[in-house]
Amino acid sequence: MKLYRIAFLCVSLVMISCEKEIHVTIPDRAPRIVINATLVPYTLPSGKYLGVNVSSSKHIFDSTTNTQLSNAIVLLYKNNLFVDTLHCKSMDNPGFYPLGFNPMAGPETGETYKLVVSTDGFETVNAKTTIPPKIEILDVSIDRIAFFDENNLVFSKITLTFNDSDSINYYEVVASEIGQEYNDDNYFRLTTFEPFIIGESHYPPALRFDLKKPKHLLFNDKSFDGKKAKVDFYFQAAQRQGSQNILLSDIISVQLRNVSEEYYKYRSSLLQSSFNNQEDLIYGMGEPMNVYSNVEHGYGVFAGYNNSIKSLELEEIILK
């Protein structure tokens, strides 16, 4: 791999000397409403704080950062019946509209929810999603010392098993410390060698050593439809290096999410688009890619999922 990197570095140095100026005309378009919200039923040990983020799109050369919309009218429907009008309640987060569900209740499996969002100066948008059934984790285990990387850091392997249902299912696996089940910033970066995951376009190619591993592992059930399934994945263990190398004690949380099709398409296209945006001198300019959206007349995503959560309590291990 080191020889491979050196070879590409040499090629990139040659490419630096070849420059060409290209003029591209990007048309102006009226801004559109962007909504971002995911619904999930309440799951122990804690529920997700549910709400809708509403903002506006902007031109590619617009450098402004605050695009949140605090004066929108956000209507929530359940099975085409009106449920509630959502209101922005915090000026600290002016684009966030809480759903108002009781934390112990929340969205229900099999029910279809719809959002209609409007505000002055924008075309009204709408989106809907159905909460998929829950797929329980049958068993979860961990190998604390799966392998050492080139920096002598320990990676642990988690194995989880579940029974896939006969219907078409889309899955997502995430892992974190306990209490961080819905905090994307604190998810572990995950590696896997499962063919039904690494063969997908949204998983980083093996030769793209410049890309970080994803925090979300997405896959479908085409290769094991209706059967018992197993998934192995790896993460960098919490550890301390010094006079003694120690694997730290920890409590981690592992989630198997049965996600809606719109969630799967949005998240997978978002990952692939981010890879393309990170092209550099070695690989050249990435091909632009539109991120999937199920928001009619707007952008973003309104999607549901159901999750099964298992925790693992890890004891301290002193490595010799």
Beta strands, then each sheet from edge to edge (+ up, - down):
strand 1: 33-39
strand 2: 51-56
strand 3: 73-78
strand 4: 81-86
strand 5: 96-98
strand 6: 112-118
strand 7: 125-130
strand 8: 137-148
strand 9: 154-163
strand 10: 170-177
strand 11: 217-220
strand 12: 228-236
strand 13: 239-240
strand 14: 245-247
strand 15: 250-259
strand 16: 299-314
strand 17: 317-319
sheet 1: 5+ 2- 1+ 16+ 15- 10+ 11-
sheet 2: 4+ 3- 6+ 7-
sheet 3: 8+ 9- 12+
sheet 4: 13+ 14- 17+
end
